[in-house]
């Protein structure tokens, strides 16, 4: 496993926000003040994907929007320090930046979250058209559904020779993808997001396999449906199956899905097999949930290699 050549890069478009994460010291009591710890960080699904890729040695070009206040400056400075290219992003004159607030229960899993991603509305199809050359030159285009349907449609239909990887972000925003499934190369989602898109429940392996058939019939080339400790379902034009990764101590689930998406993008650039992709992406997600940040700053290609070597 080696990093990609410098002239290759991933173009990422979507949300970047200020993360406000609360960690409860005991099981959460609804409608009460719960003692715990609060941490601030730079987040956003596609921004997290970009940072993971940068830590793995991949050149990234991020198209996002941030405000001109201290929150926007914090996000931009974090991106720069992480090696994420932001020269194609928008700095708004007045708007505050997008913000994500999450409460983590004492077991480290998210109990409730609230996101305001309205800043991303400024990434219009017109703005993306002004960046047509940099988008077209990318080895992979990665996006999240914080973008408007119109912007997602432009990325999905405007670059027919490109590989588009999408993370649906949430149950509500996943619905935007229904008309675009035939133009998506790789779709990584969790079980609830997959239910939202397909319109039927996924409570068993049989139903999850049905979802795989649904997406493939619509024209999606590769599908990954994550189910936490129950593992990952995968499907492509050659086959399908389930992958159960080794158990990892959960500290913070925030960012695990983004790390898995980053692993899929990295693996695609490296032309990994589907099984190599699953192992690599699961190892990256496992490293993420073992730390408190949405992106584990200790992530590196060497670290992932070491994790994988111990699994043999």
N, C-alpha and C positions, 0 to 999 in steps of 0.2 A: 504494500500500500504506500503510494507516494503521492505528494501533493501535485496539483496540476501546474503546467507551465505558466509563467507569469502573464503571457499574452491572453490567456483564457480568463474569463471572469463570469460571475453570475450577476445578472441584473435583478434587483429585488424592488418591488413596489408594494406599498401598503402602510401600515400604521407604525408609528414610533411614539411612545408616550412615557409619562412619568408613572412609575409603579409605586404605590403605597401599599405595603404588605404588613398585615398584622398577624402575629403568632400568639395564639392563646396559650396560657400556661396550664389551663385545665379545660375539660370539655366545655364547649361554648354553651352559655345560658341565653336563650333568645330574649330580646327586649330588656337586656341588662348590660351594665358596664362590666366587661371581662378583663381581668388583669393579663398582661402579656407584654410583648415587645413589638415595636413598629420600626420598619426599615423602608428607606427610599432607594429607588434605583431607576435606571433607564430600562424600558421595556417596550412592549409592542410585539406582536407575533413575528412579523417579517423582519423587524429590527433585531429581535433575538436570533432569528435564523441567520441573519447577516453576521452577527457577532460570533456565533458558533463557527460559521464558515471561515471567518477571518482568523480565528484561533487555530483552525485546521490548515491554514496556509493558503486559502483561496482568496483571490482578489474579488472584492465585492463593490458594486455600485448601487447605492440605495436611493430610490426615489420616494420621499416621504414629505411631510409638512410639519413644521414646528412653529411655535409662537416666538415672539421677540423678547419675552420676559425671561426671568431667571430660570423658569422651568424649561423653556426651550433651549436656553444656553447650556443648561445642565445636560440635556439629552444630546445636543450637538457635540459638546466637549467629550462626553462619554463615547460617542461614536468615533470621533477622531482618535481618541486614545486607544480604542479597540481596533483601529486600522480599517474602519468602514469608510468607504468613499461616499461623501455626501455632497459633492459639488453639483449634482443634478437635482438636489432636494430644494424645497421651498422654505424660506424663512418669512413668515407673515409679519406684517408691520404691527398689528394690534392684538390679534387673537392669542389667547392662552393656548398652551399645548394640550394635546389629548392626555387624559389621565385614567389610570386603572387602579381601583381600590379593591383589595381582596382580604378576606378574613380566613385565616388558616386555623383549623381545629387543632387540638392538642396532639393529634396523630399526624399532623403535617399536611393533611389533605385539605383542599379548598372547601369551605363551608358555604361561602357566599361571595360574589364579586359584583362590582358595578364598573362599567366602562363608559367614558365619554370620548368617542373617537371622531367627533364632528370635524376636527381639523383636517382629517383625511379627505373631506369633501372637496378640498382645494386641488386635489390631484385629479383633474378633469381629463376627459379624452383629448381636449385641445392641448392641454399641457403635455400629455404623453406623446402626442403627435410631434410636439416641438423637440422631443427626445428620441425620435424614431431611429436615428442612426445608432445611438448607444444601446437601445433595446435590441435592435436587429443584430448587433455584433456580439451579443452575449452567448455563451455556451449553453446556458439555461436561463429561462425567465421564471422567477418565483414571485408569487403574489399571495396576498391574503384578502379576505372578503370584507375588510374595512373599506376597500375601494367601492365606489358606486358600481352598479350593474353595467352602466355605460362604459366605464373605464375598464372593467373586467372583460367586457365584450370586445373592446378594442385590442386588448392584449391577446385574447383568445383567437380572434379572427384576422388581426392585422399582420401577423407574422407566421404564416402557414408552415414555414420550414423550421420553426423553432420548437423547442421542447418546453412546454409550460407546466410548471408544478404549482398546485394550489393547496393552501391550507384554509379550510372553511371558517375557522375562528370560533364560531358559536352556532347553536341550533338555529337561531333566527336568521343570521347572516348567510348560513349555508344555503338557504332557499334561492339565493341569487344564482346559484350554479346550475340549476335544473336545465335551462335552455342552452347551456354551454358545454355540457358533458362530452359531446363529440369532438370538441376542440381542445380538451385537456389531456395532456400526455400522462401526468401523474397526479393523483388525488390522494392526499393523506388526511384522514379524518378520524375522530373518535366515534364510538358506537352511536351516541346520541345525535351527532351531526349526520351520520349516515342514515339514521332513521328519518331525520328531517328531510333529507334529499329524496330518499326512496318513497317515503310515505307509508312504510309498514314497519312493524316492530322487529327488533333484532335481539330476541331473548334467548336464542339457542344457536348452536353452530349451524344447524340446517337453515335457519333464517338468515344468518350472516352470509352463508354461501349463496343464498338466493340474492342477497344484495350484490355480491360479486358478479353474478350473472347479469343483474340489472345494469350495473355500470359498464360492463364489457359490451353488452348489447347496445348501449347508448354510444359506444365508441371510445370510452376512456381506456387508455392503453395499460396503465398500471394503477392498482388500487391497494391502499393500506388502511385498514380499520383497526385502531388501537383500542384495547379494553383493559388498560391498567395491568393488574397482576394476572389477568386471564390471557395476556399476550396480544399478539398481532395477527390479524387475518390478512393475507395477501392474495392478489390475483393479477394475472397478466394474460397475454394472448396465448401463452404456452401451458398455463396451469394455475393452480391455486392451492392454498393450504394454511396451516396455523403455525405460528412460531411462539414458543414460550421462553422468554429470556430468564436468566438466573435472577433469583430474588435479590433485591437491594433494600437496605434500610432507608425508609422514607423520612426525609427531613422537610422538604418543601416540594410539592408537586407542580408548582408554578414553573412553567418553562420546559417541562419534560416533553410535551408534545412538539414544541418548537424545536427542541434539540433533535427529536426523531426526524422531523422534516428536514432539518439541516443535514442529518446523516444520509437521508435519501438523496438529497441534491448532490452532496459530495460523492456518494457512491455512483450516482448516474454519470457524473463527470469522469470518474475513474473507470467506467465500464465494468463495475462489479457485477457478479451474478446476483440473482435475486436473493440467494441464501447469504452471500457475503454482505449484501445490502441490509438484510434483516439483522444480522449479528452486529454489524458496525453501528447501525442506527440505534439499536437497543442498548448497546454499550454507551453510546453518547447520551442517550436519555437517562440511563442509570447513573451515570456520573453527575448529571444535572440534579436529579432528585436527592442526591446524597449531600447537597449543599443548600444554603439558605437563599442564594441568589437565583434569579431567573435564568442566568447563564453562569455556569461554573467557570470562574477565572482560571482554574487549573487545567482546563481543557487543552489538549494538544494531540497531534497525531500520534506522538510517542506514547502518551498516556493511554489512548484508546488501544493502541497496539498491545500495550502491557496487559490491559484488561482482557483483551481477546486471547492473548497467549495463555493466561491462567485458566481460561474456559476449556482448553483442549485437553 
